[in-house]
């Protein structure tokens, strides 16, 4: 099978899964999933600060639309900053959390960077290690993702010391697993194999890389290029120009993704597997250089959304493959990256999931 059953990360995830209570996924509710805010004190070392204006406006818009909010770990950056400083600097954020908690709903999952909240006194929000939702006999399993690595579960105090007393004084940014291609891929591979074997739809954060149906950005771009190439011969001459423009734009995007990752993603795509099960999703991060991403679940569908501030980047305004929509007159735009029905996804998980038939161990 894909992951050895005696592997400690599989055993740990299995224990978390079985210890997590199950709620029904309410078809009348709309769910919003953000992760990895890494909120600090608002100063130079605060990774959240550059996108904070955009995030707070976007979060308020979701509240007004009555979304239930799921925060999937690493919200407060407690490995670098005291909780009280974070509360004092980001009061507007916590007021919004109060409004979600007292209104449409709030679920707050812990990550490795805010694990100290478990021991915090008088913390105002209920904390979860994971969530399980039942949908038509199938399940969504939501957890941060650090549980796949023993070092993040057992050595957090050492990481805390290094970040607070070495990285902070030297103004070193908080990169960790999200900027290590090998660590990121290891995390994703372990979650993918666990979810496939258990026939679950898992949603993580942690790696900061948005994933949809187990596909990374480069995988998605390749599949879209292939789809457009198949479509091209059947397209009228008038529409072929648009298809050509889309393919050209996608090729540029793919080149940029692979260059940024030094080709590691290309060599280690999950599509090296015999069959890829659409069992793994990642909401991405709020601290991206070109914006932030989230997942929306509503009306029996799941959707990957990208938000960006036109004052900081205009990349998607010029894209031939996306049609951004502005949030009021804020200069903040949203783009629908991918969308699919839960029924179709769970059908594929049910039929394709289970032990890996390739016989390859992790």
C-alpha positions in Angstrom: 0.0 0.0 0.0 1.1 3.6 -0.5 1.9 4.3 3.2 3.1 1.5 5.5 0.5 0.9 8.1 3.2 0.9 10.8 4.4 4.4 9.8 4.0 6.6 12.8 2.4 9.5 10.8 -0.4 7.2 9.5 -1.0 5.9 13.0 -1.2 9.4 14.5 -3.6 10.7 11.8 -5.7 7.6 12.3 -5.9 8.2 16.0 -6.8 11.9 15.5 -9.5 10.9 13.0 -11.1 8.3 15.3 -11.0 10.7 18.3 -12.7 13.5 16.3 -16.5 13.7 16.6 -18.6 13.9 13.5 -21.1 16.7 12.5 -23.4 16.7 9.5 -22.4 19.1 6.7 -25.5 21.3 6.7 -26.6 21.7 3.1 -28.2 25.1 4.0 -25.0 26.5 5.4 -22.0 28.1 3.6 -18.6 27.2 4.9 -15.4 29.2 4.5 -11.9 27.8 5.2 -8.8 30.0 5.7 -5.5 28.9 7.2 -2.0 30.2 8.0 -2.4 33.9 8.9 0.7 33.9 11.1 -0.5 37.1 12.9 2.1 39.0 14.8 2.4 42.4 16.4 1.9 44.5 13.3 5.6 45.4 13.0 8.4 44.4 10.5 8.5 40.7 11.4 4.7 40.3 11.1 4.0 38.1 8.0 0.3 38.9 8.2 0.7 42.7 8.0 1.1 43.1 4.2 -2.2 41.4 3.4 -4.1 42.4 6.5 -6.1 45.2 5.0 -7.3 42.9 2.2 -8.0 40.0 4.5 -10.1 42.0 7.0 -12.2 43.5 4.3 -12.7 40.1 2.6 -13.5 38.4 6.0 -16.1 41.1 6.7 -17.7 40.5 3.3 -18.0 36.7 4.1 -19.6 37.5 7.5 -22.2 39.7 5.8 -23.0 36.8 3.5 -23.5 34.5 6.5 -20.6 32.0 6.0 -19.5 29.7 8.8 -15.8 30.3 9.3 -13.3 27.5 9.7 -9.7 28.7 10.6 -7.4 25.8 9.9 -4.4 26.4 12.1 -1.4 28.8 12.4 -3.6 31.8 13.0 -1.8 33.5 15.8 2.0 33.3 15.4 2.8 32.3 18.9 6.3 30.9 18.1 7.4 34.5 17.6 5.0 36.8 19.4 3.2 37.0 22.8 -0.6 36.4 22.5 -1.4 39.7 24.3 0.5 41.7 21.7 -1.4 40.0 18.9 -4.7 40.7 20.6 -3.8 44.3 21.1 -2.6 44.9 17.5 -5.4 43.0 15.6 -8.4 44.0 17.6 -10.6 44.3 14.4 -9.8 40.7 13.5 -10.9 39.3 16.9 -14.1 41.4 16.8 -14.9 39.7 13.5 -14.2 36.3 15.2 -16.6 37.3 17.9 -19.2 38.1 15.3 -18.7 34.7 13.5 -18.8 32.8 16.8 -22.1 34.6 17.9 -23.6 34.5 14.4 -23.1 32.0 11.5 -20.5 29.9 13.3 -16.8 29.6 14.0 -14.5 26.6 14.2 -10.8 27.2 15.1 -8.3 24.4 14.6 -4.9 24.5 16.1 -1.6 24.3 14.1 2.0 24.0 15.1 2.5 27.8 15.3 -0.5 28.4 17.6 -0.3 25.2 19.6 0.3 27.1 22.8 -3.3 28.2 22.8 -4.2 24.8 24.3 -2.7 26.0 27.5 -3.8 29.6 27.3 -6.0 30.8 30.1 -9.3 32.5 29.3 -8.9 32.1 25.5 -12.3 33.1 24.1 -12.7 30.6 21.3 -13.2 26.8 21.4 -10.2 24.9 19.9 -10.2 21.8 17.8 -7.3 19.5 16.6 -9.5 18.4 13.7 -13.0 18.4 12.3 -15.1 15.7 10.7 -18.2 16.5 8.6 -20.5 13.8 7.2 -21.9 14.4 3.7 -24.3 11.8 2.2 -22.4 8.9 3.9 -19.0 10.3 3.0 -16.7 12.4 5.2 -14.6 15.6 5.1 -11.6 15.5 7.5 -10.2 18.9 8.2 -6.9 19.4 10.1 -3.8 21.6 9.8 -1.3 19.1 8.5 1.7 19.4 10.8 0.6 16.1 12.4 2.4 14.2 9.6 5.8 15.3 10.9 7.0 14.2 14.4 9.3 17.2 14.7 6.3 19.6 14.6 4.4 17.6 17.2 7.3 16.9 19.6 9.9 19.7 19.2 7.7 22.8 19.1 9.5 24.4 22.2 12.9 24.2 20.4 11.4 25.7 17.2 9.8 28.4 19.4 13.2 29.3 20.9 14.9 29.5 17.6 12.3 31.8 16.0 11.8 34.1 19.0 15.5 34.5 20.1 17.4 34.0 16.8 15.1 34.8 13.8 13.2 37.8 15.3 16.3 39.8 16.3 17.8 39.2 12.9 14.6 40.1 11.0 14.4 36.6 9.4 11.1 35.8 7.9 9.1 32.7 9.0 9.5 30.3 6.1 9.7 26.8 7.7 8.0 24.0 5.8 6.1 26.2 3.3 9.4 27.3 1.7 11.0 23.8 1.7 9.9 21.9 -1.4 11.0 18.6 0.0 9.2 19.0 3.4 6.1 20.4 1.7 5.9 17.5 -0.7 6.5 14.9 2.1 3.6 16.4 4.1 1.3 16.4 1.1 2.3 12.9 0.1 1.5 11.5 3.6 -1.8 13.3 3.8 -2.7 12.1 0.3 -1.9 8.5 1.0 -3.8 8.5 4.3 -6.8 10.1 2.7 -6.8 7.8 -0.3 -6.6 4.7 1.8 -9.3 5.9 4.2 -11.4 7.2 1.3 -11.7 10.6 2.9 -11.8 14.2 1.5 -9.1 15.8 3.6 -8.5 19.6 3.8 -5.2 20.9 5.2 -3.1 24.0 5.5 0.5 24.1 6.8 2.3 24.0 3.4 0.9 27.3 2.2 0.3 25.7 -1.2 -3.3 25.6 -2.4 -4.4 22.2 -3.7 -7.6 21.1 -5.3 -8.6 17.5 -5.9 -5.0 16.5 -5.0 -3.6 18.7 -7.8 -1.1 21.5 -7.3 -1.1 24.6 -9.4 1.3 23.0 -12.0 -0.8 19.9 -12.2 -3.9 22.0 -12.7 -2.3 24.0 -15.4 -1.1 21.0 -17.3 -4.5 19.4 -17.3 -6.1 22.7 -18.5 -3.6 23.0 -21.3 -4.3 19.4 -22.3 -8.1 20.1 -22.2 -7.7 23.2 -24.4 -5.5 21.3 -26.9 -8.2 18.6 -27.3 -10.8 21.3 -27.7 -8.8 23.3 -30.3 -9.4 21.2 -33.4 -13.2 21.3 -32.8 -13.3 25.1 -32.3 -14.4 27.6 -34.9 -11.7 29.9 -36.5 -13.2 32.8 -34.6 -12.8 31.2 -31.2 -9.4 29.6 -31.9 -7.6 32.9 -31.2 -9.0 33.0 -27.7 -8.0 29.4 -27.1 -4.5 30.2 -28.4 -4.3 33.1 -26.0 -5.4 31.0 -23.1 -2.8 28.3 -23.9 -0.1 30.9 -24.2 -1.0 32.5 -20.9 -1.0 29.0 -19.2 2.4 28.2 -20.5 3.8 31.4 -19.0 2.2 30.5 -15.7 3.5 27.0 -15.7 7.1 28.2 -16.5 6.9 30.6 -13.6 5.6 28.0 -11.1 8.3 25.5 -12.1 11.1 28.1 -12.0 10.0 29.2 -8.6 10.1 25.7 -7.3 13.4 24.8 -9.1 11.6 22.0 -10.9 11.1 20.0 -7.6 7.3 20.0 -8.1 7.6 18.7 -11.6 9.8 15.8 -10.5 7.6 14.9 -7.5 4.0 15.4 -8.8 1.4 13.2 -7.2 0.5 12.3 -10.7 3.5 9.9 -10.7 1.0 7.6 -9.0 -0.9 5.0 -11.2 -4.3 6.7 -10.4 -4.8 10.0 -8.6 -7.6 10.2 -6.1 -9.1 13.7 -5.7 -8.9 13.3 -1.9 -6.7 16.1 -0.8 -7.4 19.9 -0.7 -5.4 22.8 0.8 -6.8 26.2 1.4 -3.4 27.8 0.9 -2.4 30.8 2.9 -3.3 34.4 3.7 0.4 35.6 3.6 1.0 35.0 -0.1 3.1 37.5 -2.0 0.5 37.7 -4.8 -2.6 37.5 -2.5 -4.4 34.9 -0.5 -6.5 31.8 -1.1 -9.4 30.0 0.6 -11.9 27.2 0.1 -15.6 27.7 0.0 -18.2 24.9 0.5 -21.8 25.7 -0.5 -24.7 24.2 -2.4 -23.0 20.8 -2.7 -19.9 22.3 -4.3 -16.3 23.1 -3.2 -14.5 26.0 -4.6 -10.9 27.3 -4.5 -10.9 31.1 -4.4 -7.9 33.5 -4.9 -8.1 37.1 -3.6 -5.6 39.9 -4.6 -5.1 43.6 -4.1 -4.7 45.4 -7.4 -2.5 47.9 -5.6 0.1 45.2 -5.0 -0.3 43.0 -8.0 -2.1 43.2 -11.3 -1.2 39.8 -12.6 -4.7 38.3 -12.7 -6.2 41.5 -14.1 -4.2 40.8 -17.2 -4.9 37.0 -17.3 -6.7 35.5 -20.3 -7.9 32.5 -18.3 -9.5 34.2 -15.2 -12.2 36.8 -14.9 -11.6 38.7 -11.6 -14.5 40.4 -9.9 -13.9 43.5 -7.6 -15.2 43.6 -4.1 -17.3 46.8 -4.0 -14.8 49.6 -4.9 -12.0 48.4 -2.7 -9.4 47.5 -5.4 -9.6 44.0 -4.0 -10.5 41.3 -6.5 -11.6 37.6 -6.3 -10.9 34.9 -8.8 -12.5 31.5 -9.0 -9.6 29.1 -9.5 -11.4 25.7 -9.4 -14.8 24.3 -8.6 -16.4 20.9 -8.5 -19.4 19.1 -6.9 -18.9 17.1 -3.8 -21.1 14.3 -5.2 -18.7 13.9 -8.2 -15.6 14.1 -6.0 -16.8 11.5 -3.5 -17.8 9.2 -6.3 -14.2 9.3 -7.6 -12.8 8.9 -4.1 -15.0 5.9 -3.5 -14.1 4.2 -6.8 -10.4 5.1 -7.0 -9.5 5.2 -3.3 -8.2 2.4 -1.1 -4.7 0.8 -0.8 -2.2 1.8 -3.5 -2.0 -1.0 -6.0 1.4 0.0 -7.2 3.0 -1.7 -4.2 5.3 1.3 -3.6 6.0 2.2 0.1 6.6 5.7 1.3 
